[in-house]
Amino acid sequence: MEFNPQQLVFYLFALLTIGSAVIVVTIKNIVYAAFSLMVTLFSVAGLYVFLQADFLAATQVIVYVGGILVLILFGVMMTSGRLDLKLKLERGQLFWGGVVSLTIFGLLLSVITNTPQWENVDAGASQEPTTRKIGEMIMKEEFLLPFEIASILLLVALIGAALISRKEVRNE
């Protein structure tokens, strides 16, 4: 069986995603788990690129790797007194986690095997980027008002968080 370079890179990303995700849930050092989560999220972004979902790939890197993961790392490093914090696993947690994981894996496998093949997708053809379509839908069509309402709501939440964190307000 011969693979082309595109398939090899895809399988590399898939193997990297699965391997680093296993490390996230099995390693005892929480800082190493967070860094392994970073590799997992980057690898998922690479898989999004192979699905020609450029907007999802960019969002994955910007929001999850650039925002959420940095927040997790700062939270871990600022709240723990030491960096070698070890997590304890009880036997019940490991057993039930395995049962739930195998159940979800079986469900996903059944969905994959029962899904009919895509007939209109040409794997070799280059498709138009999705970012332009998403931007046009948000700015020109019926999603403009909800988009602006969400942005104002986020701005109000940000101002509220800044007010709560001010020293003068906290002391009162």
Secondary structure, DSSP 8 states (H G I E B T S, - for coil): ----HHHHHHHHHHHHHHHHHHHHHH-SBHHHHHHHHHHHHHHHHHHHHHTT-HHHHHHIIIIIIIIIHHHHHHHHHHH-SSS--B----HHHHHHHHHHHHHHHHHHHHHHHHS---SS--TTS----HHHHHHHHHHHSTTHHHHHHHHHHHHHHHHHHHHHHSHHHHH-
